[in-house]
Amino acid sequence: MPLLEIENLSVSFRTPRGIVRAVDSVSFSLEPGRCLGIVGESGSGKSQTMLGLLGLLPSNGMVSGSALFNGEQMVGMPRSRLDQLRGSALALIFQDSITGLTPHMRIGDQLAEVLQVHSGLSRRAAWAEAAQLLEIVQISEPERRLKQYPHELSGGMRQRVMIAMALLCKPALLIADEPTTALDVTVQASILRAFAKLKQHTDTAIILITHDLGVVAGLCDEVAVMYAGRLVERAPAQALFSDPKHPYTRGLLACMPRPDTDPLDELPVIAGQPPDLGALPAGCAFSPRCPQAGPVCADTPPALRQSPARAVACHAAEPA
């Protein structure tokens, strides 16, 4: 049975220009012990999908649709119940580590608070557990780091503290928003190994939001590609990398640096800019940038054609 079932989830914002839809009818499911990668350019709706799911939208945000977590409806869930789930069964690693930590609290107090509230540990036991987690995420001298404040740590260390905080209660679902952006490649590799062990040994499901397709290839079982708030392709990771169906997916893969290319060669780019969500084209949102666009693409939004193995929203794509 799926741990998470999202159906027609939409996120909109009230703005001076009117209602802007940042996420448009996104649907997917995720089983325990599986990892889903969500990729796309900035502004494609990746993070807003998860913030809408967790009830973390600003006051002008609205969410609709269905999101079942372990059979419980998350959309419209009371704040008290959300507070019980967030941090224990559900954990989120924010992209910006400095805003995810309380500046006037020591690192140890912030980590211990999670275990004291959700696991009932004493302060001493919680600090000891926190020190072990800091070692796992490769922070040296954990006892000393626990007594420091966020501003005393580097950006990479703060990000590793955020990862440790998310792993403290061994959540059923871990949502990681660009978790390795500020880390060097060796620490990044150790964090990804920790994620892999987590889903393998504890059946934790992981949603990984990232721009790094190399990270996706190494960790994810399935990949969802978003553009202009919509899901344009979803497939098992191996199938998506070996045989992408959507022109946008092919463009993203072509932009990846490869070890066998001449370092003096220019990297390919996707022509144009992402669309204004407040003034989307009448047809396919990607059509102004698409090398395969035809007359129908400018007039008619493509439906997401689904099969048991994959889904694609493109008039020019082969049948799924």
Secondary structure, DSSP 8 states (H G I E B T S, - for coil): --SEEEEEEEEEEEETTEEEEEEEEEEEEE-TT-EEEEE-STTSSHHHHHHHHTT---TTEEEEEEEEETTEE-TT--HHHHHHHBTTTEEEE-S-HHHHS-TTS-HHHHHHHHHHHHT---HHHHHHHHHHHHHHTT-SSHHHHHTS-GGGS-HHHHHHHHHHHHHTT--SEEEEESTTTTS-HHHHHHHHHHHHHHHHHH--EEEEE-S-HHHHHHH-SEEEEEETTEEEEEEEHHHHHHS--SHHHHHHHHTS--TTS-TTS-----SS----TTS--SS-TTGGG-TT--HHHHHS----EE-SS-EE--SSS---
